[in-house]
Amino acid sequence: MNLKVVRDAFIIASLKSIPDLKRQPSMLILMGLISAMPLFFILVFGGKMSYGLIGAMIGAVSFIGLSAAIQDITWDRYVKIREMIVAMPVHPVSYAMGVAIAPLVFSSLGMLFFLLIALWQGFIPLFSVGWVIVSVLLCWAVLSGVGFIISTYLQKANTYTLSNLSNILGIGLLFIPPVYYPEELLGAYSWVAMIFPTSNAASLIRVYSGFLELPQEVLIVRWLILTVTLFVSIVAVALKSKWREA
């Protein structure tokens, strides 16, 4: 990946995020509230706050990453912004990265807020912060790539259909796998947590926080699965995404 691809990605990200920040600074608060809603219900029904905070960190960036990758690209196609960007020209990877990074500006503050609470409560050791951030960012990157592929392959679907699809996928990936609850509840099927990027990242954070014990070889396999999934999504975006209208 050359320097121009990265530079173009950050230019696109700034064009899509800075104007919204100036017009609607309250979006930062809204993103945090959306991620905090499951945490609220966990506390009301007697769940563990530690698991809720880890889930909230994952949810803060992964849901908006997936949704933006589907909905923003669809909207860009509708208002012909994408065609203008393509005409510059811009590599598809730059466009995908830019669309993904833009919502990360909004959601990262919410993620950091939950991380600070977890540190304050002693749920996450200070030396594990680096692993936590890497896990969350890998999850965000994977889901952003998946969202981009979905939006480009469903070019004939209308904005409402894709919006509903992104919401269903986002909610499903956050609440069905063990993101807000421990994977031990799945018993013999706890291996399912490795399949989904959201639950895989949540499990990795729990390992480095001391809430989950895994053999070293299993831990390495989980990192490999998350990393390989990211690599596959990037390759798919670069080689297979349908860039122009048919």
GIBEL-V334423 format. One record per residue. N is the residue number from 0. RES is the residue in three letters. D_FIRST is the distance of its C-alpha to the first C-alpha in Angstrom with 1 decimal. Layout:
N,RES,D_FIRST  N,RES,D_FIRST
This chain:
0,MET,0.0  1,ASN,3.8  2,LEU,6.8  3,LYS,8.3  4,VAL,6.5  5,VAL,7.5  6,ARG,10.7  7,ASP,11.7  8,ALA,11.5  9,PHE,13.8  10,ILE,16.0  11,ILE,16.5  12,ALA,17.3  13,SER,19.8  14,LEU,21.4  15,LYS,22.0  16,SER,23.2  17,ILE,25.1  18,PRO,27.6  19,ASP,28.4  20,LEU,28.9  21,LYS,31.3  22,ARG,33.2  23,GLN,33.3  24,PRO,32.9  25,SER,35.0  26,MET,32.0  27,LEU,31.0  28,ILE,34.4  29,LEU,34.3  30,MET,31.0  31,GLY,32.7  32,LEU,35.9  33,ILE,34.3  34,SER,32.7  35,ALA,36.0  36,MET,38.2  37,PRO,37.8  38,LEU,38.5  39,PHE,41.7  40,PHE,42.9  41,ILE,42.2  42,LEU,44.3  43,VAL,47.1  44,PHE,47.4  45,GLY,47.4  46,GLY,43.9  47,LYS,42.1  48,MET,40.4  49,SER,37.9  50,TYR,36.6  51,GLY,36.7  52,LEU,34.6  53,ILE,31.9  54,GLY,31.9  55,ALA,31.8  56,MET,28.7  57,ILE,26.9  58,GLY,28.5  59,ALA,27.7  60,VAL,24.0  61,SER,23.7  62,PHE,26.3  63,ILE,25.0  64,GLY,21.4  65,LEU,22.6  66,SER,25.1  67,ALA,23.0  68,ALA,20.3  69,ILE,23.3  70,GLN,25.7  71,ASP,23.6  72,ILE,21.8  73,THR,25.2  74,TRP,26.8  75,ASP,24.2  76,ARG,25.0  77,TYR,28.7  78,VAL,28.8  79,LYS,26.5  80,ILE,23.9  81,ARG,21.1  82,GLU,22.4  83,MET,22.5  84,ILE,18.8  85,VAL,17.9  86,ALA,20.2  87,MET,18.2  88,PRO,15.9  89,VAL,13.1  90,HIS,10.4  91,PRO,11.9  92,VAL,9.1  93,SER,9.7  94,TYR,13.3  95,ALA,13.4  96,MET,11.9  97,GLY,14.3  98,VAL,17.2  99,ALA,16.7  100,ILE,16.5  101,ALA,19.5  102,PRO,22.0  103,LEU,20.8  104,VAL,22.4  105,PHE,25.7  106,SER,25.6  107,SER,24.4  108,LEU,27.8  109,GLY,29.6  110,MET,27.8  111,LEU,28.5  112,PHE,32.1  113,PHE,32.6  114,LEU,31.1  115,LEU,33.5  116,ILE,36.4  117,ALA,35.4  118,LEU,35.4  119,TRP,38.6  120,GLN,40.3  121,GLY,39.1  122,PHE,37.3  123,ILE,34.1  124,PRO,34.4  125,LEU,32.7  126,PHE,31.0  127,SER,29.3  128,VAL,27.6  129,GLY,24.3  130,TRP,24.4  131,VAL,25.5  132,ILE,22.7  133,VAL,20.0  134,SER,21.9  135,VAL,22.2  136,LEU,18.6  137,LEU,17.6  138,CYS,20.4  139,TRP,19.3  140,ALA,15.7  141,VAL,17.3  142,LEU,20.0  143,SER,17.8  144,GLY,15.9  145,VAL,19.3  146,GLY,20.8  147,PHE,18.3  148,ILE,19.0  149,ILE,22.7  150,SER,22.9  151,THR,21.3  152,TYR,23.5  153,LEU,26.6  154,GLN,26.5  155,LYS,30.3  156,ALA,31.1  157,ASN,32.5  158,THR,31.3  159,TYR,34.1  160,THR,33.3  161,LEU,29.6  162,SER,30.7  163,ASN,33.2  164,LEU,30.7  165,SER,28.2  166,ASN,31.2  167,ILE,32.6  168,LEU,29.3  169,GLY,28.7  170,ILE,32.3  171,GLY,32.4  172,LEU,29.4  173,LEU,30.9  174,PHE,34.6  175,ILE,35.0  176,PRO,32.9  177,PRO,34.1  178,VAL,32.2  179,TYR,35.2  180,TYR,37.5  181,PRO,37.5  182,GLU,36.3  183,GLU,39.6  184,LEU,41.4  185,LEU,40.0  186,GLY,41.8  187,ALA,41.1  188,TYR,38.3  189,SER,36.3  190,TRP,33.6  191,VAL,32.7  192,ALA,31.0  193,MET,28.1  194,ILE,27.3  195,PHE,26.6  196,PRO,23.6  197,THR,26.0  198,SER,28.8  199,ASN,26.6  200,ALA,25.2  201,ALA,28.7  202,SER,30.1  203,LEU,27.7  204,ILE,28.8  205,ARG,32.4  206,VAL,32.0  207,TYR,30.9  208,SER,33.5  209,GLY,36.3  210,PHE,37.2  211,LEU,36.0  212,GLU,36.5  213,LEU,34.4  214,PRO,34.5  215,GLN,31.6  216,GLU,30.6  217,VAL,30.5  218,LEU,28.4  219,ILE,25.8  220,VAL,25.9  221,ARG,25.4  222,TRP,22.3  223,LEU,21.0  224,ILE,21.9  225,LEU,20.1  226,THR,16.9  227,VAL,17.1  228,THR,17.9  229,LEU,14.8  230,PHE,12.7  231,VAL,15.0  232,SER,14.8  233,ILE,11.0  234,VAL,11.5  235,ALA,14.6  236,VAL,13.1  237,ALA,10.6  238,LEU,13.4  239,LYS,16.7  240,SER,17.0  241,LYS,19.6  242,TRP,18.3  243,ARG,21.5  244,GLU,25.1  245,ALA,26.9
